[in-house]
Amino acid sequence: MIVTGGSSGIGRTAALRFAEAGAKVLITGRRADALEQAARDHPGISGVVADAASPEDAVSTVATAISLHGRLDVLVNNAGAGAIMPLADASAERIQSIFAVNVVGPSLLAAAAIPHLAASGGSIVNVSSTYGHKAAAMLSHYAASKAALEHLTRCWALELAPQHIRVNAVAAGPTESGALTGMMGLSREQAAAVEAQERERIPLKRRGKPDDIVRWILALADPASGWITGQIVTADGGLGLT
C-alpha cells in the first residue's frame, strides 16, 4: 500500500497502524531524512522521496510499490498543502501550489494506481478536511481544494466501481499533527494562538490526535467495509456542526 505524506503527522501514524496490522507500506515525502526516520517505526514500512504534485513521481511511486511488494491494495492520499491566506494576498503561484498537491497530485496518483487496485479489488482513501465542507475566512483556497477532493472522491467512486475499486475520504478536523507550523507556515506563537481558538470552537473542546483520524482511514480501507464507497467520514469533534 501507499501513504503519501507519510513522514509525519496523520500519514506517519497511518503507516504505522497499517504496518502493525500486517501491511507492507510505502510512504512518500520530499525529505529523505524524515522518511528514513519514519521507516524506522516498523519493519513493514519503507520510504521513497516523491513530490505529491509531480506527474513523474506519481508514476514512479506506484512502480516502486509494485516492485517492492508485487501488488497494491490501498492508496491513501494524505499529503496536503495549505495556507492561511487572505484573498487580497492571493497570487496565481500560491493558489496553484495548493491545488497541485491537494487536487492534481491525488488525481495523478490515483490514475496511475487504477490497474493495480483493480487487480486486487483495492481502495483509495483521500484525506480531506472539515473545511472541505465548512466555510472559513482566510482559508478559501485550501478549503476549495479540499471541497474539490471530496467531490473527486464521490465521482471516482462511481467511475471506478465497475472495476471493484472503492473510494472514500476522511475529513479531518484540527489535529495535533504539526500542520500549523509546517504546512500552514505559522510561528510557534501563532500556532499556539490558533490552537487555543480551535479548542474553544470545537464542541468536544479538544483538538484531535492522529489516531482519531487514522482509525477511520483503516476502517475505510478494510475489506470488511466492502460495501462502502463514495463516502466522506468527518472526524472533527463536532466542529463541522458549528
PyMOL commands that set and color helices and strands:
alter all, ss='L'
color gray80, all
select helices_A, chain A and resi 9-20+32-39+55-69+87-89+92-120+130-132+140-163+188-201+210-221+223-225+239-241
alter helices_A, ss='H'
color red, helices_A
select strands_A, chain A and resi 2-3+25-29+45-49+74-77+123-129+166-172+232-235
alter strands_A, ss='S'
color yellow, strands_A
deselect
rebuild
show_as cartoon
